[in-house]
Amino acid sequence: MPRFLTMIRIDENNAPAEGPSPELQERMGKLLEEITKAGVMLETAGLLPSSEGTRVTWSGGRMSVTDGPFTETKEVVGGYSISQCKDKAEAVEWARRFLATHEDHWTITAEVREIAEG
């Protein structure tokens, strides 16, 4: 069965300062429990803010290292999951359900990509 990486993208500048509400955390927990019991979820985690990250870039034969925050980036990866699904449609459906747990004032995007095997 193919594996999929789902990257949850957020705009750190416009994310709710208080973070996820207790109700949102509860809805997420229930969904993550369901996807785990379904045997689909292999791994998932949230990421620390980009202010705590570092970018390493190779360009024009030179290496550069830049510490966050990355002000030129509006959207950053705020979390991820790795799932094993029968097909991309199933992976997209789980991502859609995850996004739907959020309140209306959140703006988030899920990018679902199959992991190249072999």
N, C-alpha and C positions, 0 to 999 in steps of 0.2 A: 504494500500500500504506500502511496506517495506521502511524503512529509511536506508541510507548508510552514513558512515563516510568516507570521502576521505582525507587522510593525504598527503600533498605535502612535500616530503623529498628533502633536498638540502644538498650539501657539502659546509658548510660555508667557508671553507678554499679556495675553488675554485670558489665561486660565483662572478659574476662581481662586483667589488668594487663600481661602480657607481649605482648599483641596476638596476631596470627595466628601460628601455628606455621609453621616452614619447610615442613612437609608440607601444611598448609592453603594456603599461598601457592603451592605447586607445583600442587595440584589446581585452585585458582582460575585460575592461569595457563593450564593446559591447557584449561579450559572457556572462558575468554575467547578463547583462540586458535581454538577450535572455532566459537564463535558469530561471531567475526570472519570466519573463512573461509567460513561459511555465508551471509555477506552481510547478517547481521541487525544486528550491533552498529554503531551510529553513533558513540557516545561513552560513556565510563564513567570514573568517578573516585571515590576515597574523599574524605571531607571531614575537615578538622581538627576537633579536639574543640570542643564548644559553648563551652568556656571562652575560645576565641579568636574567637567569633562576636559579632555585634551584631544585636539585633532593633529594627526601626523599626516603630512601631505608630501607626495613625491611628484614633482613637476619640473620639466626642463632639465632633468638630471640633477636636481637639488632637492634636499629634504628640508622641510620646515615643520616646526612644532608650535602650535598655538593653543594656549589655555583658554577655556571658556570664561565668561559666557560668549556666545557667538552672536553678536548683535546683528550681523548681516543675514542671519537665518531667522525667518519668521516661524517656520515649522520645524520642530525637532521630534525625534523618536522619544516618546515618554514611557514606552513599555513594549513588550513583545510576547509572543507565544510561539511555541513550536508544537504543531499538531500532526497527527497521522490520520488522514481522512481518505475515504474511498475515491474522491475526486475534488477538483477545485471548487465545484458548486457547493459541496458540503463544507469546505473550509470557509468559503465566503458567507455561508449561512450562519456559521458560528460567530464570525466576525460581526455580521449584521446584528445578531442577538446581543453581543457584547456592547456594541455602540448604543443599542436601544435601552440599555440599563441606565444610561446617563440622563440627567435632567436637561430640560430645554436650553439652559444657559451655557451648556458646554458646547464647544466646537472641536470635534476630534475627527480624525480620519483613520481608517484601517487600510493598510496596504497588504494584500495577501499575495505571496509569491511561492511557487513550488521550489523546493530545494533540489538542486541538481544532484542526482545520485550517481555513484560510480566513478 
